Amino acid sequence: MTRASLLTAAALAALLTACDGDDPAPPVYGANPQLPEQQYGLLPSMKIADPAQWDGKKPTVPEGFTVTAIATDLGIPRQTLVLPNGDILVAEGRGGGAGPLRPKDFIAGIIKARGTTSVKSGNRLTLLRDADGDGVYEERTVFADNLNAPYGLALVNDQLYVANQDALVRFTYHEGQTRADGPPVKVTDLPSYINHHWTKSLAASPDGRFLYVGIGSNSNITERGMPAELDRAMVWEVDARTGAHRPYATGIRNPTALAIQPGTGKLWAVVNERDELGPNLVPDYLTSVREGAFYGWPYSYWGQNVDPRAQPQDPQKVASAIQPDYSLGAHVAALGVSFSNPAMGGRFADGVFVGEHGSWNRNVPSGYKVVFVPFRDGAPSGPPIDVVTGFQGEGGKTYGRPVGVTVDPRGALIVADDLSNTIWRVTSTNRSPTAEAPSRPSAAMPGGDRPLSSPPY
Amino acid sequence: MTVTVDQRPARGLGPLHRGIHPLHAVLLAATLPLFLGGLLSDIAYASSYEVQWNNFSAWLIAGGMVFTGFALLWSLVDLFRAGLRRKQALLAFVLLLATFALGLINSFVHARDAFGTMPDGLILSAIVTVAAILAIWLGFSSHRVGGMP
């Protein structure tokens, strides 16, 4: 008997560690990542951030840059928007909250909650102001509150659009305003049934006629059933005037941040892909969002790699799935994207910054940093460069987790950190302005007579 | 643990040979409908792709594991009070332990998302159900009262 039970125990232990002991290959980047085979572990690999206090420490930035905390003790900051006068709006909140469906959800919910903040959801927009331009944001007001997990932000002329977890709303905004005139006006409802991936990302078309809303899937891989995926995993194009919408791109699992590329006016997104297929599947990606395109979810990933967990399969949909532009690596959890401008200087002048919240479904953590993807001729041109790191220290101690990133046209990178509830500002220490680095916002904002500000800028 | 196997023929049934305790019987017997329900739900999911069957299956197996766990504890204690029927009690315990181990693996497989549970989950559910039937069979028969073994 002892032998039998020992054998069973040994077999069980081996099975349990089989999915736990593998050393994942380095993440794959770029346009044509080599994708490994799918792995089905007995237990999903889980390595949860172990929250710790910064205690005076700061994130690490490259030589020639400095980082400061311009706001702390926020109510879970997610995305930021730099207004034309330099004020910064911060969307704060926590959404979702779908009840556990299976025994797994109880256990995973408890474990995953350990890696996030326990602060109450702010459900508001906070405005930060640096009136004298010394880099210290001395004024802080609540611009609007009683919102429902606000996330995406965009300014079109005098209209400030806010994507709550259940609706797209707008405020009238006058330059210099520190508090909204009143409650917002609803533009349109957004899909919010269950709201597994609740973050509604937002960007405005260059002419301000349309708003693009990123709506995440309602599950990892259809485990809540296909009816729950109605109007999910897609980018909506919303008419700003009427609120009418149409799907702009579909099969895009969780488009967590959207940005308009300066110059081309093209819509770009960072997208979080599916979990539980192994440490190096599936790559999260950065892509230009093509109108009418199908990006594979749930039937396939990275083009036409079939995911057998989505049943019944749809070979026709798989055949129509297109490849995204650029792999950021699996499980990095990209939650922020912002196009750079020459004011950021030198090697960061042309490209995008990407905020990576960090993995949970991987033994060796990935993400937990802000990277820069260099561009040339309007497309990604090289491997990502670490910009803001040090969010994770020895032994998995995690001080912060980056979410939204926004380039301030004056030459600063604003990073929202939803673990330490801080807004970080990264600036160049090089005081002498170079010829190609205009310091005035007007010079850095292309597009003529309609001043427009949205997360891309 | 060390076990000394009684070499004597299990003929002389002593006064310690009572019938199975009713609560032990409940714990043991309850595992079968739950694991069987899990198996049937798996069959329904595999043939219909209706994901709710997958949820039912995960819960039914979890329920089966709760009863298997308590029944296993009872059987463990029973081992030390088995007296002349130790051999059979031991076999019942081992089978229940195997049911528990396989059930645990099956629970993990059923924690996968959507059709990722298939076909492994269906195969394991079938094995666990058979294991549970054998464990219950032996669990009850090791407590047979009177007569010849």
Interface residues (C-beta under 8 A of the other chain):
Chain A: M1 T2 A4 S5 T8 A9 A11 L12 L15 Y40 L42 L43 P44 L101 R102 P103 K104 S219 N220 I221 T222 E223 R224 G225 E276 P298 P308 R309 A310 Q311 P312
Chain B: M1 V3 Y49 E50 V51 Q52 N54 N55 A58 W59 A62 L90 F93 V94 L97 A98 A101 L104 I105 S107 F108 V109 H110 A111 R112 D113 A114 F115 G116 M118 D120
